[in-house]
Amino acid sequence: MKITILGAGAIGGLAGAYMAKAGHDVTLVDRWAEHIDAIKAHGLKVDGVRGDLHFHVNALHPGELEGPLEAVLIATKSQHTIEALESVLPLFGPDTFVVSYQNGFNEHDIAARLTEAGLGGLERVIGSIPNYGGALVDPGYLEFVHEGAIQLGEMTGERTPRLLELADKLSALTEVQLSDNIWGQIWAKEVYSAQVVFSALVNAPIRETLGVERYARVAGAVVREALEIAEANGITVEAFDFFDPANYKPQTPQDTQKLIDNINHAVWLLKKDQKPDAHQFKKKGSGIWWDIVYRNRPSEVRSSNGKLVDYAAQVGADARLNAKLCEMIYEIEGGQRQLGFENYDELEAYVASIGKALP
């Protein structure tokens, strides 16, 4: 299987590096010319949870790519998904398929564009959730921030030969878990990630945001509403790793304490593989925080969690907390609001004002 990864940042770059090391046919493609030039000239430097490593992996500028393509993994930020897809549509062959290897609700958008182009539809699309984390620090340099499995599944729910082969190749990086309901798992990731968005309202490590009970209660209220949006859309939200949807429906103070304990455990899991004495991590928060603070660019909130608000509107579900949270992030990105704990105070007051505080 010939694998082309569009987007050579942390998620795509790490997958490509480890698959190349295992001897698989993989090519990294990225529009950041300096990054591709650095990989071509010196290989890919990776440090972080697995130590200091160096990989040789084939890398091309977008204009250098030739077809026909086979497995196309789109690992760009969610807002650039269709733009990345457009760049390779002329290189499609009869067996080309696309994997949304990123955050967000992108699979149906990809299928719709393929249908418009006369290239098929959802049968050409595989969904995924890469649950490991990292950062693109500088050209040719990635940081591996935390371990995590990959969920992978055909949008049709089938166990196809291409799915099994791709899973085998991606296992060079980490554990791959096959799913018969990948759309439900994608929803689960986006529901859960509402609290990740919440953590990006301040410039502080996660132990000072979700790791504080007062703030975790506010984040829990936002995730509970996101879960209600999913259910209103008829989605069976799947549990994964450290996320169990049942924990986000507290009826009693004891239930809420169980939720807080679960959030604390999730924070611990994200940090357990890090060895601060061996490596001082540059990425200390979420990918959203990284984009806002380190990269000084818009995050993918509009095209991931913002879509959650859109899904709520389609079925008349209440999305006031998630809409408020997204608006606060947009204001930070636009320079109308500063990062700071006062944002938590404001959102906490809003949660109480609309009667959505946890018991």
MOVEN-V798608 format. One record per residue. RES is the residue in one small letter. PHI is phi in whole degrees, 0 to 359 (none if undefined). Layout:
BEGIN
res=RES phi=PHI
res=RES phi=PHI
END
This chain:
BEGIN
res=m phi=none
res=k phi=267
res=i phi=247
res=t phi=242
res=i phi=250
res=l phi=268
res=g phi=110
res=a phi=256
res=g phi=285
res=a phi=299
res=i phi=292
res=g phi=290
res=g phi=295
res=l phi=294
res=a phi=298
res=g phi=296
res=a phi=298
res=y phi=288
res=m phi=292
res=a phi=296
res=k phi=299
res=a phi=281
res=g phi=94
res=h phi=275
res=d phi=276
res=v phi=223
res=t phi=229
res=l phi=268
res=v phi=231
res=d phi=208
res=r phi=277
res=w phi=280
res=a phi=301
res=e phi=297
res=h phi=293
res=i phi=295
res=d phi=300
res=a phi=294
res=i phi=295
res=k phi=299
res=a phi=279
res=h phi=232
res=g phi=83
res=l phi=247
res=k phi=273
res=v phi=226
res=d phi=230
res=g phi=121
res=v phi=294
res=r phi=254
res=g phi=90
res=d phi=273
res=l phi=228
res=h phi=218
res=f phi=233
res=h phi=254
res=v phi=216
res=n phi=296
res=a phi=223
res=l phi=224
res=h phi=286
res=p phi=308
res=g phi=288
res=e phi=269
res=l phi=286
res=e phi=237
res=g phi=257
res=p phi=284
res=l phi=273
res=e phi=243
res=a phi=268
res=v phi=248
res=l phi=261
res=i phi=269
res=a phi=241
res=t phi=281
res=k phi=300
res=s phi=303
res=q phi=290
res=h phi=255
res=t phi=301
res=i phi=292
res=e phi=300
res=a phi=295
res=l phi=299
res=e phi=304
res=s phi=294
res=v phi=245
res=l phi=305
res=p phi=293
res=l phi=258
res=f phi=289
res=g phi=245
res=p phi=296
res=d phi=249
res=t phi=293
res=f phi=224
res=v phi=240
res=v phi=246
res=s phi=280
res=y phi=258
res=q phi=191
res=n phi=279
res=g phi=100
res=f phi=266
res=n phi=257
res=e phi=298
res=h phi=287
res=d phi=294
res=i phi=298
res=a phi=299
res=a phi=296
res=r phi=291
res=l phi=296
res=t phi=296
res=e phi=301
res=a phi=275
res=g phi=72
res=l phi=248
res=g phi=108
res=g phi=200
res=l phi=295
res=e phi=292
res=r phi=268
res=v phi=242
res=i phi=245
res=g phi=262
res=s phi=205
res=i phi=224
res=p phi=278
res=n phi=263
res=y phi=272
res=g phi=219
res=g phi=192
res=a phi=209
res=l phi=272
res=v phi=274
res=d phi=212
res=p phi=308
res=g phi=75
res=y phi=222
res=l phi=245
res=e phi=245
res=f phi=270
res=v phi=265
res=h phi=208
res=e phi=280
res=g phi=176
res=a phi=278
res=i phi=246
res=q phi=267
res=l phi=216
res=g phi=196
res=e phi=295
res=m phi=294
res=t phi=276
res=g phi=85
res=e phi=281
res=r phi=255
res=t phi=275
res=p phi=302
res=r phi=293
res=l phi=297
res=l phi=294
res=e phi=291
res=l phi=296
res=a phi=301
res=d phi=298
res=k phi=288
res=l phi=293
res=s phi=293
res=a phi=297
res=l phi=267
res=t phi=198
res=e phi=297
res=v phi=246
res=q phi=251
res=l phi=281
res=s phi=234
res=d phi=268
res=n phi=222
res=i phi=294
res=w phi=296
res=g phi=295
res=q phi=286
res=i phi=297
res=w phi=301
res=a phi=301
res=k phi=297
res=e phi=288
res=v phi=299
res=y phi=299
res=s phi=290
res=a phi=302
res=q phi=283
res=v phi=290
res=v phi=300
res=f phi=304
res=s phi=296
res=a phi=273
res=l phi=283
res=v phi=230
res=n phi=261
res=a phi=206
res=p phi=295
res=i phi=297
res=r phi=294
res=e phi=262
res=t phi=246
res=l phi=293
res=g phi=282
res=v phi=255
res=e phi=304
res=r phi=302
res=y phi=284
res=a phi=297
res=r phi=295
res=v phi=293
res=a phi=299
res=g phi=298
res=a phi=294
res=v phi=293
res=v phi=294
res=r phi=301
res=e phi=296
res=a phi=299
res=l phi=296
res=e phi=295
res=i phi=296
res=a phi=300
res=e phi=294
res=a phi=295
res=n phi=269
res=g phi=74
res=i phi=267
res=t phi=274
res=v phi=281
res=e phi=274
res=a phi=286
res=f phi=207
res=d phi=41
res=f phi=261
res=f phi=248
res=d phi=238
res=p phi=306
res=a phi=300
res=n phi=290
res=y phi=264
res=k phi=235
res=p phi=293
res=q phi=253
res=t phi=225
res=p phi=302
res=q phi=294
res=d phi=297
res=t phi=296
res=q phi=297
res=k phi=298
res=l phi=296
res=i phi=299
res=d phi=298
res=n phi=294
res=i phi=295
res=n phi=298
res=h phi=294
res=a phi=297
res=v phi=299
res=w phi=297
res=l phi=298
res=l phi=295
res=k phi=252
res=k phi=296
res=d phi=273
res=q phi=276
res=k phi=238
res=p phi=304
res=d phi=291
res=a phi=267
res=h phi=207
res=q phi=271
res=f phi=287
res=k phi=280
res=k phi=270
res=k phi=250
res=g phi=220
res=s phi=284
res=g phi=297
res=i phi=294
res=w phi=302
res=w phi=300
res=d phi=296
res=i phi=288
res=v phi=272
res=y phi=270
res=r phi=270
res=n phi=54
res=r phi=217
res=p phi=298
res=s phi=278
res=e phi=265
res=v phi=300
res=r phi=301
res=s phi=263
res=s phi=240
res=n phi=290
res=g phi=298
res=k phi=292
res=l phi=299
res=v phi=295
res=d phi=296
res=y phi=299
res=a phi=296
res=a phi=298
res=q phi=295
res=v phi=244
res=g phi=74
res=a phi=276
res=d phi=284
res=a phi=230
res=r phi=298
res=l phi=291
res=n phi=293
res=a phi=294
res=k phi=298
res=l phi=299
res=c phi=298
res=e phi=299
res=m phi=295
res=i phi=296
res=y phi=300
res=e phi=294
res=i phi=297
res=e phi=295
res=g phi=271
res=g phi=82
res=q phi=268
res=r phi=215
res=q phi=264
res=l phi=295
res=g phi=168
res=f phi=292
res=e phi=297
res=n phi=294
res=y phi=293
res=d phi=301
res=e phi=295
res=l phi=290
res=e phi=299
res=a phi=296
res=y phi=291
res=v phi=304
res=a phi=293
res=s phi=293
res=i phi=254
res=g phi=71
res=k phi=245
res=a phi=293
res=l phi=290
res=p phi=294
END
